[in-house]
Amino acid sequence: MEVTVAKSAGFCFGVKRAVEMVQEEAKKEQKVYTLGSIIHNEQVVEGFAKKGVQVLDSVDELQEDEKATVIIRSHGITKQMFQQLKQKKVRIVDATCPFVKKIHNIVQEKKAEGYQIIVVGNAKHPEVEGTCGWCDNQCKVVETLSEAENCTLKAGEKVCVVAQTTFNYKKFKDIVAILSKKSYDILIMNTICNATEERQTEACTIARKSDAMIVIGGKHSSNTRKLYEICKEECLNTHFIQTLDDLDLKLFQSFRSVGITAGASTPNKIIKEVQSYVRHE
């Protein structure tokens, strides 16, 4: 069986940076929290929990005058949450992905300049929730072509469009094409991470040439879900797994070629385990 593993599979820059920051803080003799799961991978979060790193769902969970370090998740948080955190007087370590931070700055700046902000992405994803918070939630969130069609803009209104860093690039272009017809004064900021575009393009190419495809990643990972959707369009025998335990090799015994890719929050160890198992069975 021929097995092809995507070169871009696994930790992206932002995830690698966030994980390393937590690892460094976990070595110190102090209470360490992450505000939200640091990345969307259960195995990584569970590993940190064993080292004493606890996950906070909200700032309110912190005790008054508690001496602790709080690490902001890679997806970022809202401006309001950041201000609440500062008031707690805890030590703050900001692990927000720099590419996400860039979007926060854009929406804050453009809102102040009088632009209507449109965020292309999933409204319930923590990254998008955080981004909306940096323009005081005075924005529109568009995820589908139909939502783009139904998006109403005032005549002559200045519009700034940004994207969730892990959004499907092709879908973003289609949504932008629809929105562009609605306004003559529209500023398009393609804030999809370069690593995301590269990962999606490579996954599509491998899936097109493979009899079956394995996509590895956390069940709550937005970028992994999008990889699965892209691969499924090119290869009907596409399977989404979190770890080797989810893999039923019997499904692949009749295939001559299998492709493997993984989301940005998937540890290299898990990818290698799946790759080795598929090759030797």
Helices and strands as residue ranges (DSSP letters): E 2-5, H 13-26, E 32-35, H 42-50, E 53-56, G 59-61, E 69-72, H 79-87, E 91-94, H 98-112, E 116-120, H 126-133, E 139-142, H 145-150, E 159-163, H 169-180, E 186-188, H 194-209, E 212-216, H 222-234, E 238-241, G 244-246, G 249-252, E 257-262, H 268-280
